[in-house]
Amino acid sequence: MNLTSAKPEPSMPESTESPGSEHITVFADAVRRVRAEFLEMPGLRLTAAQAARLWAFDAAFCNEVLASLVNARFLVCTRGAFVRATEA
């Protein structure tokens, strides 16, 4: 075999996931984590800033997670704090 004429094998992508799929997975994990915390601690009432500190999320990401749970009607925001919809 002549090594100088050998064609390199095409490189395989490192991941078969689409570029945004890692964010989707991280986001879904965060939503599950926040939902579990609210289920585990009845009466939990947090502002967005408190939630971001508790779960070490940046403010924008935390707002996305909380908004998702509000849209799912799991949480409600009353007087600037998030609580489970069943406890509002």
C-alpha positions in Angstrom: 0.0 0.0 0.0 1.3 3.4 -0.9 0.9 5.7 2.1 1.3 8.9 0.1 -1.7 8.2 -2.1 -4.0 6.9 0.7 -7.0 9.1 1.2 -7.8 10.1 4.7 -10.9 8.6 6.1 -13.7 11.0 6.5 -13.9 12.3 10.0 -17.0 11.4 12.0 -18.7 14.2 13.9 -18.0 14.1 17.6 -21.6 14.1 18.4 -24.7 13.2 16.5 -26.7 15.7 18.5 -27.9 18.9 16.8 -26.2 22.2 18.0 -29.0 23.2 20.3 -29.8 19.8 21.8 -27.3 20.2 24.7 -29.2 23.4 25.8 -32.5 21.5 25.5 -31.2 18.7 27.7 -29.8 21.1 30.3 -33.0 23.1 30.2 -35.2 20.0 30.6 -33.0 18.8 33.5 -33.3 22.2 35.2 -37.1 22.2 34.8 -37.3 18.7 36.4 -35.0 19.8 39.2 -37.1 22.9 40.0 -40.3 21.0 39.8 -39.0 18.4 42.2 -37.9 21.0 44.7 -41.3 22.6 44.7 -42.9 19.2 45.1 -40.5 18.3 47.9 -41.0 21.5 49.9 -44.7 22.4 50.2 -45.1 26.1 50.7 -41.9 27.0 48.9 -42.1 30.6 47.8 -39.2 32.2 45.8 -38.6 35.3 43.9 -36.7 34.8 40.6 -33.5 36.2 42.2 -33.8 33.8 45.1 -34.4 30.9 42.8 -31.4 31.8 40.7 -29.2 31.8 43.8 -30.7 28.6 45.2 -30.1 26.6 42.0 -27.0 28.5 40.8 -28.7 29.5 37.5 -27.9 32.8 35.7 -30.9 35.1 35.8 -32.0 34.7 32.2 -31.8 30.9 32.4 -33.7 30.9 35.7 -36.4 33.1 34.2 -36.8 30.7 31.3 -37.2 27.7 33.6 -39.7 29.5 35.8 -41.7 30.8 32.8 -41.8 27.2 31.5 -43.3 26.0 34.7 -45.8 28.9 34.8 -46.8 28.1 31.2 -47.3 24.5 32.3 -49.5 25.8 35.1 -47.3 24.1 37.7 -46.2 27.5 39.2 -47.9 30.9 39.5 -46.2 34.2 40.2 -48.0 36.2 42.9 -46.6 39.4 44.4 -43.3 38.8 42.7 -42.8 35.3 44.0 -43.3 31.8 42.5 -45.3 29.2 44.3 -47.0 26.0 43.2 -50.3 26.7 41.5 -52.1 24.4 43.9 -50.9 26.5 46.8 -51.7 29.9 45.4 
